[in-house]
């Protein structure tokens, strides 16, 4: 992965835009190598690495320059999806069922 811009702060992390230098067949190997580097530096408990297409909104300039749908690396904190308690999930599910039932009876 060859970055071509400075890291950009986004809600929840940092996006690094760049180009894939290893080819489409070797993406898994590239991501595994980057994750190994994170582990070697003891950052795996504080950092998560995601390789994906650019999730930011596409601008007209990007469309004109054909720069949309480029690969990015998203670096986030380790707690991307925190665990919720069993009672919280139960309460939310019960509220959802009550809401659905009330709208279906009212229609």
Secondary structure, DSSP 8 states (H G I E B T S, - for coil): -EE-S--EEETTEEEEEEE-SS-GGGHHHHHHHHHHHHHHTT-TTTEEEEEEE--S---HHHHHTT--S-EEEEEEES-SS----HHHHHHHHHHHHHHHHHHHHH-
